[in-house]
Amino acid sequence: MAKLSTLSLTLLAFATTLIAALPADSTPNTLTTLADLNSCDTTQLTRSNILAGINYLISLGNTPCVVGQESVVFVTKGDVAITGYNGLMGGTASAPCNDVGISARWIVSHCASGSVAFGGTTTAIGKKEVVIRIRKA
């Protein structure tokens, strides 16, 4: 019986050593994550126009903001356009305009300093295929 448990322990140690010696997966992950799409632009925009566009989208409530392969303009206010497109490249997608507006707040929170605001990109809440962009109109 002692030989069996010694053999079992030896096999376990050998298997553990083999697994530890295997090279790590060096293939990069090419899947796009939400964090990959959160970015800021360098074009300066009027903060009040950005906020007016966001407030308009939020006021639309559950009205669907539908996007396709081409960029769709959800709203323009002065020098600002809030646009969207399907980031998964497959037909159309939609998110409630309220969620689009709330998601666009990420851009205001992360791409502004005081009264200076910049455009940027993010995705809709729970709908990573709906890519939202605040840009120059």
N, C-alpha and C positions, 0 to 999 in steps of 0.2 A: 504494500500500500504506500509506503514511503517513497518508492521509486516512481509511482504514478504521480504523486503530487510534486515531486522534484521535476519530473518531465513536464508537467503542466506549467509550473512556474518558469521553466526554461523557455518553453514555447511562447508564453506570454511576454517574457522579457525580449525574446527575439523579434516578435511581431511589433512590439513597442519601438524597438530600435529601428526596424525597417520603416515604420511610419514616420518617425522623427527624422530619418535620413532622406526622405523624399523631398525633392525641390518644391518650393512654394509655387503656386500657380502664378506664372509671370504674364499671363494674358490679361491685358487691361480690360476693365469693365466698360463696355461701350454703351450701356443702357443710360438713358438720360434720366436724371432724378430731378425732383422739384428744385433742389438747391442749385443745380447746374443752370437753371433758367433764371434765377434771381440775379439780376445785374443792373448796374447803373450806367447811363450814357454820359457823355461830356457836354452835350448841348444844354445851355442854360434856358430855363423856361420860367414863366410867371407862375409863382406858387398859387396865387388866388385862382388862376384859370384851371390849374390842375385840380384844386379842391372843388371848384364849381362843377367840373366834369364828373368827378367821383360822386359828389352829392346827387347829381342828376341820375347817374346809374343806380345808386342806392334807392332813389325815389321810385324807380321802375319796379321795385319789388321782385316778384317771381317771374316777371316777363322774361322769356328766354333770350339771351344774347347768343345768337347763332354765328358760328365761324366755319369757314371752309379752308381750302388750300391757299386761296388768295387772302391778303389782308383786308379786313372789314373795319370800317370806321364806326365805332359805337357812338362817339360824341366828339364835337370840337367846341372849344371855348377859347376865343382869342387866338393866341399863338400855340395852343395845346390841342393835340388830337389823342384820344384814347382809342386804340385799335386792338384787334385780336386776330388770331389765325389758329388753325388746327395744327398743333405741333407734332402730332403723331402721323401726319401725312396720309390720312385715310378718310376721305369723304368729309362729312360735316360733323360738328360736335356743338354742344351748347351747355351753358351754365346760366342759372338765374342772374339777371343783371345786377341784383343786389349783391350776390357773391363776387361778381366781377368788380364792382365798386369797392367792396370791402378788401378784396385782394389787392387792388391797385393802391390801397393805403400803404402796403409794404414799400412800394416805390417811394412814396412821400416820406415815410419814416426813415428810410435808409439812403435816400439819394438827395437829401436836402441839408443845408446848414443855414439856420436862421431864415432870412427871407430869400436866400438863394436856393433854387430848386433845379433839379435836373430830371430828365426822363429816365426810363429804365424798363426792365422786363421782369415779369413774374408769371405765375399761373393761377388759375381760378381755384378757389377753395374746393377740394375734393374732385377736381376735374383737371388733372395735369395736362390733358390734351388741349385745353383752352388756354393759349398763351396770350397774355395781355401785355400791351406795350404802351407806354406814355411817351410821346414824341412831339417834335415840332409839327404844327399843322401845315 
